[in-house]
Amino acid sequence: MNMVDLILTVCLVANPGACRDEHLYFESNGQLMNCMFLAPSEIAKWSQQHPKLKVKRWRCAFPGRQQDI
């Protein structure tokens, strides 16, 4: 099974300088484009579950690689 990593850079709403990366994984079928299509709805769900954090940016990469698309 090929996986792709949706990497969210998130910051505290109360302290925008306190940021970290969060990782969500998807089946990719060997393509990063699947992540690009699935990302907006997954980011919305994640944001609803984490109201004290704000997603500043996101990117897709294969796990273990830092290749942005």
N, C-alpha and C positions, 0 to 999 in steps of 0.2 A: 504494500500500500504506500503510495507516494503522499507525503504530507507537505503542506505549505504553512508558513508561519505568518500570521497577521500580527504585526508588532505595533502596539499602541503606545505613544508617549503621552502619559497622563500626569496631570498636576492637581494638587489640592486646590479646591475652590477658595478656601480660606487663606492659602499661602501659595500663590501662583509660582513661586520660585522653587517649591518642593515638588520635583518631578521624578518620574521613574518610568521604565518600560514594562509593559504587560504583554504577554504572549498568548495568542489564541491560535489553535491549530485546526486545519481543514484537510480533507482529502483533496488532492489536487489533480489527479489523473495526469500528472507530469507537467502541468501548466500553472503559471502564476496568475493567468487571467481569471481563473475561477475565484481566486482570492479577491481580485478587484471587483468582481460582480457581487460576491457574497458580503464583502466588508461593510458597506453602509448599513445593512439591516443588523448585522452582528454588532457593530459599534453602537447602534441605537439601543439594542437589548442590553449590552454591557453597561452603557451609560445609565439606563434606568435602574440597574441593579447596584450601581455605585454612584449615588447622587452627590457625594462629597468630592468626587474627582471629575475633572474635565479633560476630555481628549484634545490634546493640542495638535497632534499629527499622527499619521499612521502610514505604514508601508507593508508590503508583502515581500517575503523572501523564503527561500528554501531553508529549512532548519539547518543550523550549523554554517550557513553562508550569510553574509551581510550584503547581498545584492538587492538593490532597490529596483523597482520598475516604475 
